[in-house]
Amino acid sequence: MDGVLLLDKPTGMSSNAALQAARRLFGAAKAGHTGTLDPLASGLLPLCFGAATRFSVDLLAADKTYECEVVFGVCTDTGDSDGEVVMRCPVDFGLAELEAGLARFRGTIRQVPPMYSALKRNGRPLYELARRGIEVERTARTVTIHELRLLDYSGDRCRLRVACSKGTYVRSLAEDLGDALGGCAHLGALRRLAVGPLRIADAVSLDALAAQDEEGRQAWLLAPDALLQSLPAVWLEVGEGQRFVHGNPVSIGVTSAGAGRCRVYAGERLLGLGEVDAVGTLQPRRVIGA
């Protein structure tokens, strides 16, 4: 079984638990996801089955869109509402100050990843160290906040829409915003609305899947190339397609899309992911098979 499922992950469940639950519903032998959502978070979690797992990594670099709640005046050890309160401070700003604070985080910014993250130090995830009370220095990295829009503001909390580049931690954004306003803050809630071209409006919940028969569940599966729709398409003749899937380069000339990565087909069949160089040679990067 090959396909992509757009799952609306519930809060309180890890991404891996959601993946395994969906895998059992579909009876899939091979499954993976395209980047984790914390248990606190809900929303879009694209899952891959069968051959689609070969392209899951390509969505890790995609931009993400979230809706979140920021709670001011309280700092937690994890940066979100799942953590223990470590500090309280007065909330002493108004709407004008909040809007000015948000403006500081639009565009390209530097952000220090949180200790409670899956980033690794000497082969160990930072969150393992954090749970033992160990904090290590993290290098700030550059991320891009394409959109940071205030949706609602009331007293000690606000709702934001955030569209951002890969590697952005919304928890860190919430904490940094609180600091910029002269106090402290944490992430109260988080919902992912989009991953690249994929949207939450097209997702389904685990409960809804469980309530359907096999035919109904199959209807929710997208083709594996749903993960590659942001890339231009290249079509090959049968002989060229055979060369491609066996790992051989194919000369296709300079295409209208120019050099770069592309999704490759023979007729209606997806062959895999390729890359065209400046002289029009198509190199296989990931293939589904002969």
C-alpha positions as CSV (number, residue, x, y, z in Angstrom):
1,M,0.0,0.0,0.0
2,D,1.5,3.3,-1.1
3,G,0.0,6.7,-0.2
4,V,-0.1,9.8,1.9
5,L,-2.6,10.4,4.7
6,L,-3.2,13.9,6.0
7,L,-4.0,13.2,9.7
8,D,-5.5,15.7,12.1
9,K,-3.5,14.7,15.2
10,P,-5.2,15.2,18.5
11,T,-3.6,16.9,21.5
12,G,-2.1,14.6,24.1
13,M,-0.8,12.1,21.6
14,S,2.8,11.8,20.4
15,S,3.4,11.8,16.6
16,N,4.7,8.3,16.7
17,A,1.6,7.0,18.6
18,A,-0.6,8.7,16.0
19,L,1.5,7.1,13.2
20,Q,1.2,3.6,14.7
21,A,-2.6,4.0,15.3
22,A,-3.1,5.0,11.6
23,R,-0.7,2.2,10.4
24,R,-2.8,-0.4,12.2
25,L,-6.1,1.0,10.7
26,F,-4.6,0.7,7.2
27,G,-2.7,-2.5,7.8
28,A,0.4,-0.9,6.4
29,A,3.7,-2.7,6.8
30,K,5.9,0.4,6.2
31,A,5.0,3.8,7.5
32,G,6.6,7.1,8.5
33,H,5.8,10.8,9.2
34,T,7.2,14.0,7.8
35,G,8.2,15.7,11.0
36,T,6.9,15.5,14.6
37,L,4.3,17.5,16.4
38,D,4.6,17.7,20.2
39,P,1.9,15.9,22.2
40,L,0.7,19.4,23.2
41,A,0.1,20.3,19.6
42,S,-2.8,19.3,17.3
43,G,-3.3,19.6,13.6
44,L,-1.8,18.5,10.3
45,L,0.6,15.5,10.5
46,P,1.2,14.0,7.0
47,L,1.8,10.3,7.2
48,C,3.5,8.2,4.6
49,F,2.8,4.5,3.7
50,G,4.8,2.2,1.5
51,A,6.7,3.9,-1.3
52,A,5.7,7.3,-0.1
53,T,8.0,7.0,2.8
54,R,10.9,7.5,0.4
55,F,9.8,11.1,0.0
56,S,8.9,12.0,3.6
57,V,12.2,13.7,4.1
58,D,11.5,16.2,1.3
59,L,8.6,17.7,3.3
60,L,10.9,18.4,6.3
61,A,12.3,21.4,4.6
62,A,8.8,22.9,3.8
63,D,7.4,26.0,5.4
64,K,4.9,25.4,8.2
65,T,1.8,27.4,9.3
66,Y,0.4,27.4,12.8
67,E,-2.2,29.0,15.0
68,C,-1.0,29.3,18.6
69,E,-1.9,30.8,22.0
70,V,0.7,32.7,24.0
71,V,0.2,33.1,27.7
72,F,2.0,36.0,29.3
73,G,3.2,36.3,32.9
74,V,4.1,32.7,33.4
75,C,7.4,30.9,32.4
76,T,7.6,27.1,32.4
77,D,10.6,24.8,32.2
78,T,9.6,23.4,28.8
79,G,8.3,26.7,27.3
80,D,4.8,25.3,27.0
81,S,1.8,24.5,29.1
82,D,3.0,20.9,29.7
83,G,5.9,22.2,31.8
84,E,6.3,23.2,35.5
85,V,6.0,26.8,36.3
86,V,9.4,28.3,37.1
87,M,8.6,32.0,37.2
88,R,5.7,34.5,37.3
89,C,5.9,38.1,36.4
90,P,3.5,41.0,36.0
91,V,1.8,41.6,32.6
92,D,2.4,45.3,32.0
93,F,1.7,46.1,28.4
94,G,-1.1,47.0,26.1
95,L,-2.1,46.3,22.5
96,A,0.2,48.9,21.0
97,E,3.2,47.4,22.8
98,L,2.2,43.9,21.8
99,E,2.0,44.9,18.1
100,A,5.4,46.6,18.3
101,G,6.8,43.5,19.9
102,L,5.5,41.2,17.2
103,A,7.0,43.4,14.5
104,R,10.5,42.6,15.9
105,F,10.0,38.9,15.0
106,R,8.9,39.2,11.4
107,G,11.3,38.4,8.7
108,T,14.7,36.8,9.2
109,I,15.5,36.3,12.9
110,R,18.0,34.5,15.1
111,Q,16.5,31.9,17.4
112,V,18.1,29.7,20.1
113,P,16.5,26.2,20.0
114,P,14.9,25.1,23.3
115,M,16.4,22.5,25.6
116,Y,13.2,20.5,25.3
117,S,13.7,19.6,21.7
118,A,14.8,16.6,19.6
119,L,18.1,18.2,18.6
120,K,21.0,16.1,19.5
121,R,24.2,16.7,21.5
122,N,26.8,14.0,21.3
123,G,24.1,11.6,20.0
124,R,21.6,12.3,22.7
125,P,18.4,14.4,22.3
126,L,18.4,17.6,24.2
127,Y,15.2,16.8,25.9
128,E,16.8,13.8,27.6
129,L,19.4,16.1,29.1
130,A,16.7,18.7,30.1
131,R,14.8,16.0,32.0
132,R,17.9,15.3,34.1
133,G,18.2,19.0,34.9
134,I,21.2,19.5,32.5
135,E,21.3,22.6,30.3
136,V,23.9,23.0,27.6
137,E,24.7,25.9,25.4
138,R,22.8,26.0,22.1
139,T,23.9,27.9,19.0
140,A,21.4,30.4,17.7
141,R,20.3,29.7,14.1
142,T,18.6,31.8,11.4
143,V,14.9,31.2,10.7
144,T,12.4,33.1,8.7
145,I,9.0,34.2,10.0
146,H,7.0,34.9,6.9
147,E,3.8,35.9,8.7
148,L,3.1,36.8,12.4
149,R,-0.4,38.0,12.7
150,L,-2.3,38.9,15.8
151,L,-5.7,37.1,15.8
152,D,-7.0,37.9,19.3
153,Y,-5.7,39.6,22.4
154,S,-7.2,39.6,25.9
155,G,-5.5,40.4,29.1
156,D,-2.7,37.9,29.7
157,R,-2.9,36.0,26.4
158,C,-3.1,36.3,22.7
159,R,-3.7,34.1,19.6
160,L,-1.3,34.3,16.7
161,R,-1.0,33.0,13.2
162,V,2.6,32.0,12.4
163,A,4.0,31.0,9.0
164,C,7.6,30.1,9.2
165,S,10.6,28.3,7.7
166,K,11.9,24.9,8.7
167,G,13.6,24.8,12.1
168,T,11.4,27.4,13.7
169,Y,10.3,26.6,17.3
170,V,7.1,28.4,18.1
171,R,7.7,27.7,21.8
172,S,10.9,29.8,21.6
173,L,9.0,32.4,19.7
174,A,6.5,32.7,22.5
175,E,9.2,32.9,25.1
176,D,11.2,35.5,23.2
177,L,8.0,37.6,22.7
178,G,7.4,37.6,26.4
179,D,11.0,38.7,27.0
180,A,10.8,41.4,24.4
181,L,7.7,42.8,26.2
182,G,9.6,43.0,29.5
183,G,8.2,40.0,31.1
184,C,7.9,36.3,30.4
185,A,5.5,33.9,28.5
186,H,5.0,30.4,27.4
187,L,3.1,28.6,24.6
188,G,-0.4,27.7,25.8
189,A,-1.6,25.8,22.7
190,L,-0.5,25.0,19.2
191,R,-2.3,23.8,16.1
192,R,-0.5,23.2,12.7
193,L,-2.6,24.3,9.8
194,A,-0.2,23.6,6.8
195,V,3.0,21.9,5.8
196,G,4.2,23.2,2.4
197,P,1.2,22.8,0.0
198,L,-0.7,20.4,2.3
199,R,-3.6,21.9,4.3
200,I,-5.5,20.9,7.5
201,A,-8.8,21.4,5.6
202,D,-8.0,18.1,3.8
203,A,-7.1,16.1,6.9
204,V,-9.0,13.5,8.8
205,S,-9.0,12.5,12.5
206,L,-8.2,9.0,13.9
207,D,-11.7,8.7,15.3
208,A,-13.2,9.4,11.9
209,L,-11.0,6.8,10.2
210,A,-11.8,4.2,12.8
211,A,-15.5,4.7,12.2
212,Q,-15.2,3.9,8.5
213,D,-14.8,0.7,6.6
214,E,-11.7,-0.2,4.6
215,E,-13.1,1.4,1.4
216,G,-13.9,4.6,3.3
217,R,-10.4,4.8,4.8
218,Q,-8.7,4.2,1.4
219,A,-10.5,7.2,0.0
220,W,-8.5,9.4,2.3
221,L,-5.2,8.3,0.9
222,L,-3.4,10.6,-1.5
223,A,-0.9,9.5,-4.1
224,P,2.8,9.5,-3.1
225,D,3.5,12.5,-5.3
226,A,1.2,14.6,-3.0
227,L,4.5,15.3,-1.1
228,L,6.2,16.6,-4.2
229,Q,3.6,19.0,-5.7
230,S,5.8,22.1,-5.1
231,L,8.3,20.7,-7.6
232,P,8.1,20.9,-11.4
233,A,7.2,17.6,-13.3
234,V,9.3,15.9,-16.0
235,W,7.8,13.1,-18.2
236,L,10.0,10.4,-19.7
237,E,9.5,7.9,-22.5
238,V,9.4,4.2,-21.4
239,G,13.0,3.5,-22.2
240,E,14.2,6.6,-20.5
241,G,12.1,5.8,-17.5
242,Q,13.7,2.3,-17.2
243,R,17.1,4.0,-17.2
244,F,16.0,6.4,-14.5
245,V,14.6,3.9,-12.1
246,H,17.8,1.8,-12.4
247,G,19.8,4.7,-11.2
248,N,21.1,6.0,-14.6
249,P,21.2,9.6,-15.7
250,V,19.0,10.7,-18.6
251,S,19.6,13.5,-21.0
252,I,16.4,15.6,-21.3
253,G,17.8,18.9,-22.4
254,V,17.2,22.2,-20.6
255,T,13.5,22.4,-19.5
256,S,11.3,25.4,-19.0
257,A,11.6,24.8,-15.2
258,G,15.4,25.1,-15.5
259,A,17.9,23.2,-13.3
260,G,16.9,21.8,-9.9
261,R,14.8,19.1,-8.3
262,C,11.8,17.7,-10.1
263,R,9.2,14.9,-9.8
264,V,9.6,12.3,-12.6
265,Y,6.9,10.3,-14.4
266,A,6.5,7.8,-17.2
267,G,3.0,8.3,-18.4
268,E,0.8,8.6,-15.2
269,R,3.3,6.6,-13.1
270,L,5.5,8.4,-10.6
271,L,9.1,7.1,-11.0
272,G,10.7,9.2,-8.3
273,L,12.6,12.4,-7.5
274,G,15.3,13.7,-9.8
275,E,17.5,16.7,-10.3
276,V,18.3,18.4,-13.6
277,D,21.7,20.0,-14.0
278,A,22.6,23.1,-16.0
279,V,23.2,21.1,-19.2
280,G,19.9,19.2,-19.0
281,T,21.0,15.9,-17.5
282,L,18.4,14.3,-15.2
283,Q,20.0,12.5,-12.2
284,P,18.0,10.1,-10.1
285,R,17.8,11.1,-6.5
286,R,15.1,8.8,-5.1
287,V,13.2,6.3,-7.1
288,I,10.2,4.1,-6.4
289,G,11.6,1.1,-8.3
290,A,11.7,-0.7,-11.7
